[in-house]
């Protein structure tokens, strides 16, 4: 309610508490109020730990009296800290916990309620690196409540915390001392242009116990909303504040909330998506009014811009190129709306358009509908309405590819499809949880496209009809040998020429909200009946389908686990009926499930499973865990000793019979290592023997892939020889390795890959690459 009432002066005071003045040595006796403040700063700088149970209280009375007109609101404001980098904050709608290894945060906001921020912990905490962990977290800490961020953070973490407080203020002075919880406190008053600030400081320990904030500027914001008020106070009580107290380690432990999903940055869905727009009225330059009614029955692209907005002027030519493709279609309307102030006249707007040679329809916004109806907070902003006035797309950043991406969306709308659902799914789809090594990597830049150095590559076809294609599943169907995941909830069947033979909208339940699929597996039973199973990293359920894509099973039905990581088919008991093997985050480990949903067994000690692989013998399952082990699991669910004794950290393992001898070759992914030295931020492909010996190592490009759901290792026979490992690098590169790890060739795809497979297309060995640009098939020859 009071989120917008934060005084600029108050926020500036709290956020900018830094400087270069060092605290003076403690004196035997206090001689001035300024010295009390200095000794307080020194006490916090020297403290090895701190904790409190703080609360913010905002109190005032509205005009008119009576208990209904008394406002008394409180927020959490607690801090626990241990040097150098352990922290627990509960402030307003946020909780942030740093255990020295990872920083986690959750926000009690509807837009991001299911998201869990996870970043690597800095070696030494500062106020700056806490705020830089995430923009939305910073906003909530700074402006999510009346008092701004906790003052104890700069006291603990910054060099000269009070310099900004004293700048422009009168000399600090004493007020009569008082007690809090029986402890005598100095009261130091600082008179500032925005009002009086009062510190309550413990006389013995110099711990800060209470802050009375200035309210002169703050009152103006309150009265704009509430009318005249009286008895306005804004106070932070730091109950239980202690320096150098022993803090239980559990205070810095973080547990992912049930249903939470890990993200590297909080993602807020665009406003209004899927909602019908309210009534609006623009003034067209042709003398006509543009309203919701006048656009009814048409797909409307409305672009909000201003003459002073440079990104707008860069974006508008792209919008015009998109509009030219629909110039002869009276079902699509384009409108550019200037939100310039009244002091910019129509001629100035026209001149700006003429300067960049634009001919799009122009309008003005005299009724500020951009702000009040379209929720425009930044420029450029583009809103796409369907024929019923429902918001189908909402873009509030500069898109250099707009001339290509917008027409694709408009074609779907003309075909009667919704496009907003795809966008919303991006905010509810799971984000793969990262291991410790992965989370320390930075995203990789996409390398410029290049050709193979040794092999001759031929492009067989490109399919650009799919929307957001994902992982690819090849299988033995001559008519449709490829299945491609599309938009997390659809499977597209492609024929050998790259044409879409069918689309299967998956029968997924409406609950849970993370009912999506990022990977797909298939198998047949002894009677030749085909089955498919799909799931995604971090979601609650897997979904089993028959050959006609009828959903047979959603498993598990309970909600007692921390999320699925991998799913594979296997017939471990050799009875001709395949089972579903499921790996989980947390202590659930690995489970074996029948096609009817019966849980056959569960491992006893395996935790945090990252990947599953079934060996060619059909009797042994391999599981990699967050501990870096490769564990063999037999047909009854019994775990063996880690391959190789767990001497080499391994994150993922893949099995394939490349030589056709009935025995599996193993390719693992783990940190790159030279001698005993691990190279930070770089992974390597590792050849493993069935005994766990490292047979070879091939270093991969550094960084994380842009698409965290990409299954980036596959196997097959692209050449007239034994099979090969094919691995996608984080930079979009493709690496073709022989069974013994020898590099056959590599090239750069030039795109952020979302799918990778080796398939037989009309007898032609082919490499299949999926990306946001479409699906491509390539063949190779020596």
N, C-alpha and C positions, 0 to 999 in steps of 0.2 A: 504493500500500500504506500509506503514512504520511500520506495526505491528511488524516485526521481527527486527527492528532497535533499540529497546530499549537498552540503555547502561546498562550493569550489575551494574556498579557503581551507575548510576542514580537511578535504581530501588531499590538497596540496601539502598541508602540514604533515599528514600522516604518511603519505607516499614518499615524500622527499626528505625523510629524516636521514641525511647523510652529510658528510663534510670532512674537514681535515684537522679540526682541532682535537687534540688529545686530552683526556681527562686529567685533572690535576691530582697529585698524590693526596690521599686521605689525610685530613688534619685531625688532631686530637679532639678539638671542640669545634662545633659549628658556629661560624661567625656571621653568616649571611644566608639569605634564601638562595642566592646563586650558587653558593657552595653546597647546599643541600642537593640541588639538581646535579651538580658535578659528581658528588659522592654517590648519588643514585646511578648515574651512568657508569661510573667505575665499578660499582657492585655488579651490575649486569654484564659488563665486559669480562670481568674476572670469573664469573660463575661458570661452573662446569655443567650445570643443569638448571632447569626452571620448570615449574608447573603451577597451574592455577585452574580454577573452575569459574571462569569469567562469564558475566552476563551484561548485555546492554539493555538499558531501560530508557524508553522515551515516554514522557508524561506531559500532558497538557489538558486544558479545559477549553471546550468550545464555548462560544457565546450562547448565553441562555441558561446556563447552570443545569443542575440535575445530574443524576448518576449516568444517564444515557449519553451525556455530552462529555464525559471524562474518558480520555484515551490514555491507556496504559499498556504499552507493548514491550515485549522482551524478546531478545534473541540470544542464542548461544554465542560465546565469545571466548572459548577456553583454548589454552595453549599448554603443551608439554614439549620440552626440548632437552636434548642431551648432545653435547659437542662430540664430533664436529658436524654430524649430518643426520641426526635422528629427530623427528618432529611429528607432533600430532596436533592438528588444528580442527576445532569445531567452531566455525564462524558463519553466522547467518545460515544460508541454505547450503553450506559446503562442509565437507570433511576431507582433509588431506593428511595422509600418513606416510612418513618416510622412515623406513627401517634401516637405512644406511646402504641398502642395495637398490631398492626400487622406491619411487615415489608414486603413490596411488591417490586418486581423488574421486569423489562422487559428489554430485550436485542434486539437491532436492528440488529440481525444476522439471516440469512435465516434459519439456522438449528433449531432455537428455537423461531421464530418470533411470533408464536401463543401462547406461553407459558407465564404464569404469576406466578412468584415465590411468595409464601406466607408462612411466618413463624411468630412465635410469637415474639413480640418485647422484647428485653432485658430490664430489669429495668433501666439499665444505659448503654448508648452506649459507646463502646470503638472501636478503630480501629480494634482490633482483632475480636470482635464478628460481626462487619460488614463484614469483609472479610471471616469469617467462615460461613456466612449464606448460601453460595453456592460456589462450586469450580469454576464454569464457570464465575459467577459474579466476584469473586476474580481475575480471570485471565484477564477479560476485564478491571477492574479497575486498575490493576497493569501493564498490558502489552498491553492493547488494543489501546494505542496511544503513542505518543513520550515522554510525560512528566511524565508518571507513575501516581499514584493516587494523589489526591489533598493534598498538603502540609498542608492546613488548618485543615485537619482531625486530625493529631497528635498534631498540635498546640492547638486544642480545647480539645482533649480527652486524651492525654498522659502527663506524668509527666515531662520529660526532653527532649523536642522535638528536641533540637539542638545539643545534645551531639554527635550523629553520624556525623553531619555536620562538627564539629570542629575537630573530631578525624583524625589525620594524615594531617591536613591542617595547613597552616601558620596562624599567628595571624590575626583576622579580621581587616580590615582597611577601612577608609572612602574613598569614591570617592566624587568628587564635587557634592553637592546637586542639585536636579532638581525638576521640578514640574510635577504632573499628574492631569489633570482636575483642574488646578489652585491651587492645594494643594502642599505645599512644602514637599519634602521627603528626608530623609536620604538615602544615597546609601551605603550599606555595602558590601564590596567585600570579599569573602572567596576564597583564592587560594588553590585548591585541586589538587591531582595528575591527575585527569581526566579533569582539566580545571578550569575556574573561574566561581564562582557562585555569582550572585549579587542580593541582596534584596533591594527593594524599600519600605521604611517604612515611613508612615505618621508621620511628626514631632510632631503633636498635639495628635493624638489618638494612635499612635504606631500600626496602622493597616497595614497589609501587602498589598501592592497595585500592585506589579509587581515582577516577578522572572525571571531572565535571567539564564538559565541553562548552565552547562558545555557542550561543544560540541566536545572535543578532541576525546573521545571514540566513541561518537555518529557518528562523521564524518566517521570513519572507516566502520561502517555498511552501511551508505548511499553510500559511494564510491564503496563498493563491488557491489552494484546494479546499480548505476548511472554513475560510472566513476568519474573523478576529479570534485569537486564542489568548489564554492567560496561563500563568503558572507553568510555562514551558521549561522543561529540564531534559537534558540528555546526559546520562551518567553511565559510566562503565564501572561495575564493581568486580574487582579481581579477587573473588573469594578464594581462600586457600592458597594465595600466592606464596611460593617458597623458592628461594635460591639454594642451590647445592643440595637439594633433597634427593634421596635415592628413589629412582623411578623404576617400577616393575617393567621388565622387558616386554611384557604383554601389551603395554601401553602403545608400543610402536608396531604391533602386529596388525596386519590388514587381512581381512577375510572378504572375498568377493561376495557381494550380496546375491541371494538366490535370484536367478534369472539375469544377472548382470553379464555384460559382454565387454571385453577389454578393447579399448581404442587408444590410439596414439594421440588423438586430439578430440575433444568434445565436438560433436557434429550436430548442429541445430537444423532441423528441416526448414526449408523455405516456408514463409507464411502463406496462408490461404490455399495451399494446394488441395484440390478436390472439393473446395467450397464454392458455392455460387457467389459471385461478386455482388456487392451492394449497389444501390442506385448511384449513378454518377452523371456529371454533365461537364463536357469540355466545349470550348468555343473554337470551332473550326475556322481556318483562315479563308475558307470559301463562303463564310457567312452563315453556315449551318451549325446547329448544335449536334454534338455527338453524345449519345446516351446509351445506356444498356439496351433500351428498346430499339434504338436505331441500328444497333449491331446484331440484334436477335436473328438467329438463323444463319449467321456467318461465323467462321473462325476468325477471331480478331487478334492481331498482334499489336500490342500497345507498348511503345518504347518511350520511357520517361528520360529526359535529358535536359541540359542547360547550356547556354552559350559559353559559360566559363569552364565547363567540364571537359578536360582534354581526353579522358578515356571515352567519353560519349562521342566525341568527334572522330575518334579512331574506330569506334564500333559501328557508327551509322552507315558508312559505306558498305560494310559487310551485310547490314540489314537490308540495304537497297539491293544488293546482289541477290539476296534470298528472295526479296519481293519480286524481282524481275522474273523469276521462275514461275510465279503465280499471277502474272499480269493479266492473263486471259481467263482467270478463274474467278467468277463473281461470288464464289463461296468463301473466299479468303480476303480479309481486309487488313491493311496495314495503316497504322497511325502513329505519328511521333508527337509527343506532348511536351512542350516546353514548360518547365516549372520555374522559369526565371521570374524574379520579382517584377512588380509593375513598372519600376523605373527602366526596365529593358523593354522598349516598344516593339511592335510587330515588325517594323522595318529592320531593326537590328537582328531579329530572329531570322528574317528572310535573307538578310545579307550573309549571315553565318552559314546558312544552308547553301547559298549560291557560291560561297567561297570554296566549298568542298564538293560542288557540283552534285547536289542531292535534289531529287524530285519527289520525295515521299510526301504524303499528305501531312499537313501541319495543323496543330491545335494548341491552344493555351489552356491553362488550368486555373481560372479565376476563383473557383470554389475549393481549392486545395484538396481535391479528391485524391491526388497522388498520396498525400499523407493520411487522410482520414478514411479512405475507402480501399486504396491499394497497398497501404502499409509500407510506402516507399520511405526508406531511411538513408539510402545511399544511391549514387548515380554512377554508371547507368543502371537502370532497372527495366527489364522487359517482362511483360506479363502476356501470356497467351490464354485467351478465353475460347471455349468451344461454342458451338451453336446455341447452347442452352445457357451460356454465361458462366460456366464452371471453369475455375482456374485450372488449366492443364499444365502450365509451365510457368516458372517464376525464376528469373535469372537476375541476380544483383551484383554480378562481377563481369568484367570485360572478358569476352570469349573470342579469341582470335579466329576460331573455326566456325563462327556463327553461320557463315554463308553455306556451310555444309551440314551442320548439325540441325539447324532450324528446319530446313525443308524436309528432312527425314521425319521429324515430329509432326509436321503439318500433313504429310502424306498419310501418316497413321490416323490422324484425326479425321481426315477426309474419308478414310476407309471405315470409320465408325469405331476405332479403337480409343482407349484411354491411354494417355502417356504419363499422367501424374502418378499412377500406381507404381510404375517403374522407379521413378525418382524417390518416392517414399520408401520403397523397399531398400534403397541404398542406405537408409538411416536405421532400418531394423534388421538388415542382414547381418550375420555374424562377422566379426573381425577375428581372424585367427589369433589365438593367444601365442605369444612369442616365448621361446626359451630364453634363459639368461643371456646366452651368446647372441641370439638373434636380436634381442631388444637393444643391444649396444651398437647395432649397425645403423648406418644412415641409409635412406632411400637412394637407389642408384639412378643416375641420369641415363637416358636411353642413348645408346651409341648410334652414330650415323650409319645408315644402311650400307652394306658391303657384300660382295660376292665371295663364295668359297675360293680359297687359294689353289686347291688341287682338284677338286671335283667340279664337274660341269652340272650346274643346277638349272632345271627347266621348270617354269611355272605351268602347271597343268590347268588350273582354273582359280578364279576368285569368286567367292560368294559374298555379296555385300547386302543381302536382304535380311540378315539377322540383326536383331537389336541386342546389343551388349552380350555377344557370344562369350561363353565361358569354357570350362574344361570339355575335352572331346573324348568320346568313348568309341573306339573302333570295335567291330565284332563281325562274325562270320555270316553276314547276310548280303548276298550278291546284289540284291535290289537296292538296299539302303545300308551300305557298310559303315556309315558314320552317324553317330548321335552327338549332338552339340547342345549343351545347356544354354538356355536363353533366358535372361532376366530372372534367374534364380528359381523360377517356378514353371518353366516350360522346357520341353525337349523337342528339338528340331531334328528330323531324320533327313539326311542328305544322301543323294544317290552318287554313283561313281563319277558323275560329271559336275558335281557341286550344286545341283539344283535341289531345292527343298521339296522332298516328296511328301512330307507330312509334318504337322506340328501337333504335339501332344501337350495340352494344358494339364498339368499334373493335378490330380485330385488330392490337394493338401488341406488339412483341417484349418479352420479359421483361428483356432487356438492350439498351441501357443503362438504368440506373435512372431516368433522366429522360425515359423514353418517354411523353410527355404531349403534349397538343395544347391550345393556348390560342387559336389562330385557324384559320380554315378558308376555303379558296378553292374555286371550281368553274369549269368551262369545258366546252365541247363541241367535238369536232373536226369536220372537214368532213363526216364521215359521220353526225353527230348523236350520237356516243357521248359519254356524260357521264363526267367525271373529277372527283375531289376531291383536294385536297392539304391537309395540316394540319401544323403544327409549333408552336413556341413560342420566345419570345426566350430565347436562352442555351442551348438544348438541342443535342444532338449530331446529330440526324437530322430529316429531314422524312419524311412517309409519304404515298404516293400510293395512292388507292383507285379502283376502278371504280364503275359505277352501283349495283352491289349491295353496295358497301362491302367488297369483297374487296381485301385489300392487295396491290398490284402491285409496290411498290417501297419500300425503306427506304434513304435516301440522306443522306450518303455512307456508304460501308462502312468507310472509314478513320477515324482519330481524330486527324487532324493539324491541326484547326482549333480556334478558341477559342469556337465557339458560333454557332448560326444566329440571325439577327435578324429576317428577313422573307422571305416566299416569295410569288411571284406567278406566275400563268399568263400566257403571251404567245405569239403566233405571229409572231415577229419576221421570219422568213424567208418568211412568207406561203405555206407549202406545205400548209396545211390541217391540219397536225399540231402541236398546241400544245407549247411547251416549258415547263419549269419554271425560273423565274429565282430564284436563291437569294442572299440577302445574308448576310454573316458579320461577326462581330466579328474584329478583328485584320487581318493582312495578306492574308487569303484574298480579301477584297473581294466581287466578284459573280461568280457562275458561271451558265452556261446549260446545262441538263441535258435530255436527251430523256426521253420517257416510259418508255424502256427503261433509263434510268439511265446513259446515255452522256454524259460531260462534253463539251459542244460547244466552249465557250471559257471563259476566265477573264480578268477585267480585270487590268491590269498594275500599276497604282499606286493604285487605289481601296482605302482601308482603313476599317475600323470603320463599316460601313454601318448606318444607323439605319432607313431606310425605302426601299421601292421603289414606283414608280408607272409604269404604262404609258400612253402618250399615245394618244389616239383614232386617230391615223394608223396605229397598229399597228407602226410601224417604230422608235420611239424609246422608250427606257427612261430614267427619271430615278432617281437614287439620292442620298439625303442621307447625309452622313458626319458623324462626330464633330468634324470640323474646321469644321462649319457650312456646307458647300458643297452646292449642288444640281448634280450632275454629269449631263449627258446621255450616254447610252451607245447606240451604234448596234447594228444587227442582228448585226454581227460582233464585238461586245464592245469596240469602240474607244471610248475616253473622249474627250469633247469638253471645251471650256473651261467652267468653272463658270458657270451662269446668273448674269447680272448682275456677272460678275467676282468673285463671292464677297464683295461689299461688305456684305451683310447676313447675319448668322449665322442659319441655318435648321436646325432639328432634324429636322422631318418634312415630307413633301410628299404631297399627295393630288391626283388628277386625276379630272375628271368632265366630261362634255359636258352642261352645264346648259342651253344654249340650243338644242340639237338641230341645230347647224350642222356637225357632224362634227369640230369642233375642241375640244380640251380646255381647260377652265378649271382653274386651279391654285390650291389653297389650301395654304399652308404654316403651320407652327407654329414660332415662334421667340421670343426674349426681347422683351418689350414695350420700346419705345424712344420717348422724347420728344426730338425733335431729335437730338442725339448722345449723350444720356444714357440708359443702360439702366436699367430699373427692376428691382432685384433681387427675385427670388422670384415674378415675374409673367410669364406667357407671353401672346402675342398670336397671333390668326389673321391671316395675311398673304395678300393677293391678289397673285399673281405673274403677270406676262405671260410668254409663251414666250421672251422675250428676257431674262427675269430682273428686270424692273423691278418695284418695289413699287407696286402699284396702290391698295391700301387696307390699313388696319390696324384690327383690332377687338380690344380688350383683353379678356382672359379673367380669371376670378376667380383670385386668387393661390393657390398651394399645389399639392400633388401629389394625384392621385386616390387614394382608398383602395384601389382595385383597379388595380395596376400593369399588368395584362394587358389592360385595357379599350382597345379601338380606338375612340377618342373623337371621331373625325371621320367623318361619312358624308355622302352626297348623295342627292338624289331630289326628286321633285315632290310636295310635300304640299298644294299649292294649285293652282288652275286658272291657272297662269302658268308662266313658265320655272322650271327646277329651283332648288333651294336647297341651301346648305350647312347641315348640322345638326351642332352641336358640343356635346359634353357638358363642362361645367365641372367642376373638381376638387371643387366643393362640391355636386355633384348637380344643378346647374342645366342647362337646355337652352337653346341659343341658335340661333335660326333666322335665317339671313342670306341675302340675295339674292346673285346672282352677282357683283354689284359691291360686296359687303361691307356693304350697308345692313342694319341690324337690322330684321327684320320683327316679331319678338317674342321674348320670353324668359320662362321660368318655372322654378320649382324643383320637381324631382321629389320631394324630401324623402327620398331614399334614396341609398345608395352604389351607383352604377350599375356593372354588370358587362358590359353589352351594349347596343348601340345600332344601329338600322338603320331604313331607310325601305323599305316594301314595299307591294305592291298585294295587297289581300285582297278577293277577289270584286269586283274593279274599284274598290275604295275605297282611296285613298292613305292610308297609315297609318304612324305612328311607333311603332316597337317598342322598348320599354325593358326590359332585364333587370336584376335585382338579387337579393340574397339572399331577398327576399320573393316572387319569382316573375317571370313575364314578362307585360307589359301591352301592349295595342295601343290607340292613340289616333288619332282623326281630328280634323282642323281645318277651320274655315270662317271666312271673314271676317265 
